[in-house]
Amino acid sequence: MPLTSRFAPMVAKESQVFISRIIGLPIVDAKGDQVGRVKDVVCYLRADGRAPRVKGLVAELFARARIFVPMVRVHDISSHQVAILGQVDTRRFQRRQAEVLVAADLFDRSIARDKPTKILDVAMHQVRNREWELASVALRSSTRAGRFGFGGRGTPEVVSWKEVPDLILQTGRRTTAHLVAEFSDMKPADIAQELHDLEPERRAAVIEVLDNQMLAEALEELPEDEQV
């Protein structure tokens, strides 16, 4: 299966993956069986000038139901498929506060610049094992209208995520008490993903007040090399 891309001429750095190129790719399990296709990528904004963290993928199953696949389950991303390991929660995907769906929320969005500009694509890169962040954004500006009132399309430009206001956290963070309250309605695998995505200082604060049983069950869901 050829690589799917809205903007084939655009080539990412070797360490980056443009998200439009994985939308629609099959998701396969450890046996090589297809479980669905990539529908979108979920990220969340972070304070203190940190790049948005990629939480996981929205997968569309054959019944057209959509589920969430955390990045800790993603083993490999290639030009023709996304391979996952372990079990995934088959509950219907429900978007949470402060989450951003890259394709649905950002693709084709207009941003404020000196001339009309839209987001074409967003690239993510792997910062460490099973951890991904948004890295850069592909933009296209409209050229000035000619004598007949028609404007052209400029050459795509790839910039840092920091140049896109929509990717900079503007609102306050959830409190530790708020996070712990949310955990009471979540499965251990979801709690593990939330803990995995927190900054170290916040993670330590949450763990300090989290119920021991709940914490133990959540830690069991993490890969062995991250159970610290």
Buried (B, 14 or more C-beta within 10 A) or exposed (E): EEEBBBBEEBEBEEEBBBBBBBBEBBBBBEEEEEBBBBBBBBBBBBEEEEBBBBBBBBBBBEEEEBBBBBBBBBBEBEEEBBBBBEEBBEEEBEBBEEBBBBBEBBBEEEBEBEEBBBBBBBBBBBBEEBBBBBBBBBBBBBEEEEEEEEEEEBEBBBEEBEBBEBBBBEEEBBEBEEBBEBBEEBBBBBBBBBBBBBBEEBBEBBBEEBEEEBBEBBBEBBBEEBEE
